[in-house]
Amino acid sequence: MTKSIVPALCLAALAATVPLGAQPAMPKPGSKSIAGISGGTYKVDSWHTLVTWRVDHMGFTPYTGIFGDVTGTLELDPKRPAAAKVDVTIPVAKVTTASAALTAHLLRAPKDAGGKPDFFGADPAPAHFVSTGVKLLGKDHAAISGTLTLNGVTKPVVLDTMFYGAGKMPAMMGGSDGVGFTARTTIKRSDFGLGFGVPMVSDAVALDIAAGFMK
């Protein structure tokens, strides 16, 4: 083996022990401490806010889909958390499932002119949630009451909400204050005129929400 090959092999062995692009770890900007929450008006972080829905399919499986591209605002004062207000809009037309055919079915137009679609139809109006009150259940837990408008029908709902994290983004990412929550509720789709397939497909729809906000 020549002398020129030996250093090359040594360098290759050393490189294999060091992860490519290794760099010092940066701490996460968000934390579970409510002390990290700053007051003001926030906008929905549309990239990282999801509304996941789940139904029972004929007693065989739970089936899940997602609404994304949510927009809206949150007004929050950490000294008066019960006075918080949230107003969000969910583009139903952008519903996503694991099956392209099922997604198309959810958004299918009526077969006959003037007919009623099985679910949302080809050009559904966005869903809209507006809070009407906040009841504190603990330092990081609250019940948020509000109205949900879906498929042209408005009904009261209550979101069981947990604080997830807050903090300031790194300067290289804009330095904005951020806050996030998770929430759960269950609605009856027949209440919103979406009763196709009940009870083969459950009337109850479980909603799991991950909501991020940035100032």
N, C-alpha and C positions, 0 to 999 in steps of 0.2 A: 504493500500500500504506500503510495507516495506521500510526501510531507504535505502537499497542498490539499489532499483529500481529507486528512485527519482533522485540521481545523474546521473544515466545512461540516463534517459529521458531528463534531462537538457543538457547533452552533445550532445545527438542526435539532440535536437532543435537548439543548437548553430551551429552544423556542417551543418545543413540544410541552414543556412544563409550565409555560407562562401563557395564560389565555390571550388570544388575539385581541388587541385593542384594550388590554387591561388598564384600568385607571382607578384612582381612589373612589370609593363609594360615596355618593351624595346622599345626605339624609332626606327622607320624604318631607315635602313641605307641609303636608296635612297631618294633623294628629287628632287623637280622641278627646283632647282637652277642650272644654267649652270656652276656656279662656282665650282660645285662638279665634273666636268669632268676633268680627267687627260689625258695627251697625251700618245701615245704609240700604240702598236699593241695588239688588243683584239682578243679573240676567241669567237665564238658563244656559248652562254649558251643553249645547245641543250635541256635541260629539260624545259626551259621556253621560247622557240621560236616556234611560230606556224604560218603557212600560211593557213588562212581560205579562202576557195573558195565558191562562191555562184552563182547559175544559176536559171533562171526562168523555172519552170517545167510546160509546157503546159498552162501557164497563170493561173494556179490554186494556185501554191505555190512557194515561193522561197525555194531552197534546198541547204543545206550547207554540206561541207565536210572539212577535215583537212589534211594537210601535216605536219608532225613533224620530229623529229630527224635531224634537220637541222645542218649542219656543215659549218665552214668557218671562215673568219677573217675580222676584221675592223681595218684600220689604221686611227688614229684620232689625230689631233693636235688642241686643243681648241683655239689656237692663229691663226690658219689657217683652219677654218672649211670647206672652199670651196675646200680644197685639200684632203679631206677625201676620202678613197677608201674602198670599200666593195666587198668581193668575197664570195659567199655562194653557197652551194650545197644542193639540196632538194631531198631526196630519194622518187621518185614517187611510187616505189613499196610498200611503207609503207602507202599509202593513207588510210584514215579512214573515214567511213560514219556511220550513225546510223543504217544501214541495212547491215548485213553480206552478203546477197544475192546481193545487189547493189555493194558492194565493190568487190565481186567476179566477177561481170559483168565487172567492170572497168578493171580488171586484167585478163580477160579471154583470153585464147589462141585462135587462129583461129580454126574454125571448121574443115577446110581442110588444109592439109599441104601446106604451101606457101600462105594461105589466109591472109587477113588483119583483125586484131581485130577491134571491134567497137570503143574501146578507147585505152588504153595503152598497152594491151597485158600482157602476163604472166611474162615477165622479162624486164620491161621498164628501160631505162637508166635514171639516176638521172637528174633532171632539174638543170640548172646552171645560176646564175645571177652574172654579173661582172659590176661594175659601170664604167662609162666613164666620168662623170662630176657631179658637185654639184652646184646648183644655190640657193643661200640664198634668202629666201623670208621673213625673220624676224629672231629675235634672237633664236627662237626655231622651225623654220619652214624652210624646204628646199625641192627643187625638185631634186631628184637624178636620173640622166639619166644613162642608161646602156643597156646591151644586155641580153636577156633571151633566153636560149637554152632549148627547150622542145620538146620531141618526135623527136629529130634529126633536128629540125628547129630553127634557130636563128633569133630573131626579136628585134628591139629596143623597150624599154619600159621606162616610166618615173614614179617613185614612189613619190607620194605626202607624204612627211615624216615630222613627228613631234617628237621633243625631248620629252621623257617621264620622265626620271629621271636618276640621277647619284649619286655615293657615294662609300663608302668603306664598305665592308662586315665586320661583327664583327670578332674579332680575333679568336673566337671559331669556326668560319665557314671559316677560311682560310685567312681573312683579305684582300682579293683581291679587286681591284678597279672594279666597275661595271658601265655600262651605258646601257640605253634602249631607244628604239624608237618604234613608231607605223607608219605604212605606208599603203597607199591605191593605187590601180591602177585597171584598167579594160583592159582585153585583149580579143581578138576574138580567140576562140579556133580553128576555121577553118583555121586561119593563121598558125597554128602549125600542120595541118593535122589531126585534131580531130573534124571533122564536123559531126559526126554521130548524127542523130536526129534533126538537125537544119531544120526549126525553131521551131519544137515542144518543144525542149529543147533549151533555148537561146544560140545563138552564143556568146554573151557577157558573160564573166565570171568576176565577181567582186572579187578582191583579197584584203583581210584585213590581215595585217601582224603585229605581235607583236614580236619584235626582241630584245633579251637580249644578252649582250656581257660581258665577264669577262677577266681581265688580269691575 
